[in-house]
Amino acid sequence: MRNGTTITEFILLGFPDIEGLQVPLFVVIFFIYLLTLTGNGLIIAIVWVEPRLQIPMYFFLCNLSFLEIWYTTTVIPKLLETFVVARTAICMPCCLLQAFFHFFLGTTEFFILTAMSFDRYLAICKPLRYPTIMTSSFCLQLALSSWVVGFTIVFCQMLLLVQLPFCGNNVINHFYCDVGPILKAACTDTSILELLGLLATILVIPGSLLFTVISYIYILSTILQIPSATGRRKTFSTCASHLTVVSLLYGAVLFMYLRPTTHSSFKINKVVSVLNTILTPLLNPFIYTIRNKEVKAALVKAMACPKTLHP
């Protein structure tokens, strides 16, 4: 046990080295946040009202869009506060709650993307069996399992975290409540929690990535067997959007966790965290709509007839 005053709140430093840029960054990030909410909300509305889009691929896309809305909402409001308030404080329960939702939603996103890769594998590699396997009930089970497993993994760790006494340094050099700085503020040994976090990270990130890579190996192998170039291009276009989103997410996460933990690399990791937390949820709706003729057609139809968005 370490001696010290019991912590009742944490201080979020945000980005202290951007003197004079707080207002422009506040405006830009607030605008991006509004676009993210609008874009992802629009995808959910379009899929909801357009019968042609009510298929497994778009069902999982709705789950992803719903997740992105709350993922950004968990972090961005407090990030915006760091730009306008000199001392951004967050109460202890609020900090733990933010950390829980941030990692719960982030973990669930890996599983949702894995379920989407499995859907693309069945659609391309097992087209005749696809309708009998990927039924509505099975889609619901896959999506629900993604949410439940993500919740369970993070909740079990948070149950242990909330029981720790905190009396160390209450300054978090980040724009959200990351688990690492929280553990450093604990007054007791946290090696068990750190080990559990490492095991969970190995289970979720490399595990889901391995499943996705294997799925796409089979997908690419099947596409290469298609005799016509037009057929290969058309088939690959059905999973190009998902592959782009997967590359962005895993690329950012692997970049952050595989770099050495030096002071300079931590600053870079904070910037990458901003991109992963703000830009990726913004880009997802555009990635799925730009390359998808069905979604674009439904969007044009909805814009031409706004009343269709009110079922």
C-alpha positions in Angstrom: 0.0 0.0 0.0 1.2 3.5 -0.8 0.5 6.5 1.5 -1.4 9.4 0.0 -4.6 11.3 -0.2 -7.6 9.4 -1.5 -8.4 10.3 -5.1 -12.0 11.6 -5.7 -11.4 12.9 -9.3 -9.0 12.7 -12.2 -7.5 15.5 -14.3 -7.5 15.0 -18.1 -4.5 16.9 -19.7 -5.8 16.4 -23.2 -3.3 18.1 -25.5 -1.3 20.7 -23.5 1.1 21.5 -26.3 -1.3 23.1 -28.7 -1.4 26.6 -27.2 -3.5 28.9 -29.5 -5.2 26.1 -31.4 -7.8 25.2 -28.9 -10.7 27.1 -30.6 -10.0 25.9 -34.2 -9.7 22.3 -33.0 -12.8 22.6 -30.9 -14.8 23.7 -34.0 -13.3 21.1 -36.3 -13.8 18.1 -33.9 -17.3 19.3 -33.0 -18.2 19.5 -36.7 -16.7 16.0 -37.2 -18.8 14.7 -34.3 -22.0 16.1 -35.8 -21.1 14.5 -39.1 -20.4 11.2 -37.4 -23.8 11.2 -35.7 -25.6 12.2 -38.8 -23.8 9.8 -41.1 -24.2 6.7 -38.9 -27.7 7.6 -38.0 -28.7 8.0 -41.6 -27.3 4.5 -42.4 -29.5 3.0 -39.7 -32.6 5.0 -40.9 -32.0 4.0 -44.6 -31.6 0.3 -43.8 -34.6 0.4 -41.5 -37.0 1.8 -44.2 -35.5 0.2 -47.4 -36.7 -3.5 -47.8 -33.8 -4.3 -50.3 -31.2 -3.5 -47.6 -32.7 -5.7 -44.9 -30.2 -8.5 -45.4 -27.5 -9.8 -43.1 -24.7 -7.6 -44.4 -26.7 -4.4 -43.7 -28.0 -5.7 -40.4 -24.4 -6.0 -39.2 -23.7 -2.5 -40.7 -26.5 -1.1 -38.6 -24.9 -2.6 -35.5 -21.6 -1.1 -36.4 -23.2 2.3 -37.0 -25.1 2.2 -33.7 -21.9 1.3 -31.9 -19.9 4.1 -33.6 -22.5 6.7 -32.4 -22.0 5.7 -28.8 -18.3 5.1 -29.1 -17.6 8.6 -30.2 -20.2 10.0 -27.7 -18.3 8.3 -24.9 -15.1 10.3 -25.6 -15.6 13.4 -27.7 -17.7 15.6 -25.3 -14.9 15.4 -22.7 -12.3 15.9 -25.4 -14.0 19.1 -26.4 -14.1 20.2 -22.8 -10.3 20.0 -22.6 -10.1 22.6 -25.4 -12.1 25.2 -23.5 -11.5 24.5 -19.8 -8.1 25.0 -18.3 -8.5 22.2 -15.7 -10.7 19.4 -17.1 -11.7 17.3 -14.1 -13.8 14.1 -14.1 -15.1 12.4 -11.0 -13.9 9.0 -10.1 -17.1 7.1 -10.9 -17.5 9.1 -14.2 -13.9 8.2 -15.2 -14.4 4.5 -14.5 -17.7 4.6 -16.4 -16.1 6.3 -19.4 -13.3 3.7 -19.4 -15.8 0.9 -19.2 -17.9 2.1 -22.1 -14.9 3.0 -24.2 -13.3 -0.4 -24.0 -16.7 -2.3 -24.0 -17.7 -0.6 -27.3 -14.2 -0.9 -28.8 -14.0 -4.6 -28.0 -17.5 -5.2 -29.4 -16.5 -3.5 -32.6 -13.8 -6.2 -33.2 -16.4 -8.9 -32.9 -18.9 -7.1 -35.1 -16.3 -6.8 -37.8 -15.4 -10.4 -37.4 -19.1 -11.4 -37.8 -19.2 -9.3 -41.0 -16.2 -11.1 -42.4 -17.9 -14.4 -41.7 -21.0 -13.2 -43.5 -18.8 -12.2 -46.5 -17.1 -15.6 -46.4 -20.4 -17.5 -46.5 -21.9 -15.2 -49.3 -18.9 -15.6 -51.6 -17.5 -19.1 -50.7 -20.8 -20.9 -49.9 -23.4 -19.1 -52.0 -25.8 -22.0 -52.3 -25.8 -22.7 -48.5 -25.8 -19.0 -47.6 -29.6 -18.5 -47.3 -30.0 -21.5 -45.1 -27.1 -20.7 -42.8 -27.3 -16.9 -42.5 -30.9 -16.8 -41.4 -32.4 -13.8 -39.5 -32.2 -15.7 -36.2 -28.6 -16.7 -36.8 -27.7 -13.0 -37.6 -29.3 -11.9 -34.4 -27.4 -14.5 -32.5 -24.1 -13.4 -34.0 -24.7 -9.7 -33.3 -26.0 -10.4 -29.8 -23.1 -12.6 -29.0 -20.7 -9.8 -30.1 -22.3 -7.4 -27.7 -22.6 -9.9 -24.8 -19.0 -11.2 -25.1 -17.6 -7.6 -25.4 -19.6 -6.6 -22.4 -18.5 -9.6 -20.3 -14.8 -9.3 -21.1 -14.6 -5.7 -20.0 -17.2 -5.9 -17.2 -15.3 -8.6 -15.4 -12.1 -6.5 -15.4 -14.0 -3.4 -14.3 -15.5 -5.3 -11.3 -11.9 -5.7 -10.1 -10.9 -2.2 -11.0 -13.6 -0.4 -9.1 -12.6 -2.2 -5.9 -9.1 -0.8 -5.9 -8.1 2.0 -3.5 -6.7 5.1 -5.4 -4.3 7.5 -3.7 -1.6 8.1 -6.4 -1.2 10.6 -9.1 -4.6 11.7 -10.4 -3.4 13.4 -13.6 -4.1 11.4 -16.8 -2.0 12.4 -19.7 -4.7 11.6 -22.2 -8.0 13.0 -23.5 -10.1 10.2 -22.0 -9.8 7.8 -19.0 -7.4 5.2 -20.1 -7.0 2.1 -17.9 -3.2 2.4 -17.8 -3.0 5.8 -15.9 -5.9 4.7 -13.7 -4.0 1.6 -12.6 -0.9 3.7 -11.9 -3.0 5.7 -9.4 -3.9 2.6 -7.4 -2.5 2.2 -3.9 -2.1 -1.5 -4.2 -0.5 -4.1 -6.5 -2.3 -4.3 -9.9 -0.3 -7.0 -11.6 -3.3 -9.4 -11.7 -5.4 -6.8 -13.5 -2.6 -6.0 -15.9 -2.2 -9.7 -16.7 -6.0 -10.0 -17.3 -5.9 -7.0 -19.5 -3.0 -8.4 -21.5 -4.9 -11.8 -21.9 -8.1 -10.0 -23.0 -6.1 -7.9 -25.5 -4.5 -11.1 -27.0 -7.9 -12.8 -27.1 -9.7 -10.0 -28.8 -7.3 -8.3 -31.2 -5.0 -11.0 -32.6 -7.8 -13.6 -32.2 -10.4 -11.6 -34.2 -7.8 -10.5 -36.7 -6.7 -14.1 -37.3 -10.3 -15.2 -38.0 -10.8 -12.2 -40.4 -7.5 -13.0 -42.2 -8.5 -16.6 -42.7 -11.9 -15.6 -43.9 -10.4 -13.3 -46.5 -7.8 -15.9 -47.6 -10.7 -18.2 -48.5 -12.6 -15.2 -50.1 -9.7 -14.2 -52.3 -9.0 -17.8 -53.2 -12.6 -18.1 -54.4 -12.6 -14.8 -56.3 -9.4 -15.8 -58.2 -11.2 -18.9 -59.4 -13.9 -16.8 -61.1 -13.1 -16.9 -64.9 -14.1 -13.4 -65.9 -12.4 -10.2 -64.8 -15.7 -8.5 -64.5 -17.0 -11.2 -62.2 -13.9 -11.0 -60.0 -14.2 -7.3 -59.7 -17.9 -7.3 -59.0 -17.5 -10.0 -56.3 -14.6 -8.3 -54.6 -16.5 -5.0 -54.5 -19.1 -6.6 -52.2 -16.4 -6.9 -49.4 -14.1 -4.1 -50.3 -15.8 -1.6 -47.9 -15.5 -4.0 -45.0 -11.9 -4.8 -45.8 -11.1 -1.0 -45.8 -12.7 -0.5 -42.4 -10.9 -3.6 -41.0 -7.6 -2.3 -42.3 -8.1 1.2 -40.7 -9.1 -0.2 -37.3 -6.5 -2.9 -37.0 -3.8 -0.7 -38.5 -4.4 2.0 -35.9 -4.6 -0.5 -33.0 -1.5 -2.5 -34.0 0.4 0.7 -34.5 -0.4 1.9 -30.9 0.2 -1.4 -29.2 3.3 -2.6 -31.0 5.4 0.5 -30.6 7.8 0.8 -27.7 6.4 2.8 -24.7 8.7 5.9 -24.9 7.6 9.4 -24.2 7.7 10.5 -27.8 5.9 7.4 -29.0 3.1 8.0 -26.4 2.5 11.4 -28.0 2.2 9.7 -31.3 -0.2 7.2 -29.8 -2.4 10.0 -28.5 -2.7 11.4 -32.0 -3.4 7.9 -33.4 -6.1 7.5 -30.7 -7.7 10.7 -31.9 -7.8 9.4 -35.5 -9.1 6.0 -34.3 -11.7 7.6 -32.0 -12.9 10.4 -34.2 -12.0 9.9 -37.9 -12.7 6.1 -38.2 -16.3 6.4 -37.0 -16.7 9.4 -39.4 -15.3 7.5 -42.4 -17.3 4.3 -41.9 -20.6 5.7 -43.4 -18.8 7.2 -46.3 -16.7 4.1 -47.0 -19.9 1.9 -47.1 -21.9 4.3 -49.2 -19.3 5.5 -51.8 -18.6 1.9 -53.0 -22.1 0.5 -52.5 -24.6 1.1 -55.3 -27.5 -0.2 -53.2 -26.9 2.1 -50.3 -26.4 5.1 -52.7 -29.7 4.3 -54.5 -31.5 4.0 -51.2 -30.0 7.3 -50.1 -31.0 9.1 -53.3 -34.5 7.7 -53.0 -34.7 8.9 -49.4 -33.5 12.3 -50.3 -36.0 12.5 -53.2 -38.8 11.3 -50.9 -38.0 12.5 -47.3 -41.2 11.0 -46.0 -39.9 7.5 -46.5 -37.6 8.0 -43.5 -40.7 8.0 -41.3 -42.0 4.4 -41.3 
